[in-house]
């Protein structure tokens, strides 16, 4: 059960990273800070990749 709780926390953290970085990218783009918008967009992409990756050790994927 502890492993499942850890996986849920990890997934929640990746979703939080994704939502905050997308918001930050849009905000920085609108304010004219394109460099920081690109950094936030890269963080959003990495968050999406981490959310979408499959874990072979989870019972739902067996």
N, C-alpha and C positions, 0 to 999 in steps of 0.2 A: 504494500500500500504506500509505503514511503516513496518508492520510485515513481509511482503514478502521480503523486502530489508534486514531486519535483519536476516532472514533465509538464504538468499543467502550469506551474509557476514559470517555467522556462518559456512555454508557448505564450503565456500572457505578457512576459517581458518583451518578446519579439513583436507582438502586436502593439504594445505601447511604443516601442522604438519606431515602428512603421508609421503609426498615426501621428506621433509628434514630429517625426522628420518630414512627412508629407506636408503637414501644416507649416513647419518652419520653412520648407522650400518655397511654398506659395507666398508666405509672408515676405521672405527676403527678396523674392523675385519682384513682388509688387512694390517694395520699397527701393528697388534699384540696386540691390547688393547681389549681383549675379554670381560672384564667386562663392558666397556663402549659400546661395540657392543651389548651386551645383553640389556642394558638400552635403547639404541636407538631402538632396535627391539621391546621391550615392548611398547615404545611410538608409534611405527608404527602400532602395533596390536591395541592399544587403538584408534588411529586415524581411522583405518579401521572400527572398531566397531562403532565409532561415525558417520562415513560417512554412514554406512549401516543401521543405526537405522531408523525406520519409525516413522514419526510424525503423529498422528491421526488428528491434527488440521489443516493440510494443505489441501487446496481445491482439489489438485490432488489425494488425497488418499480417497476421499469420493465417 
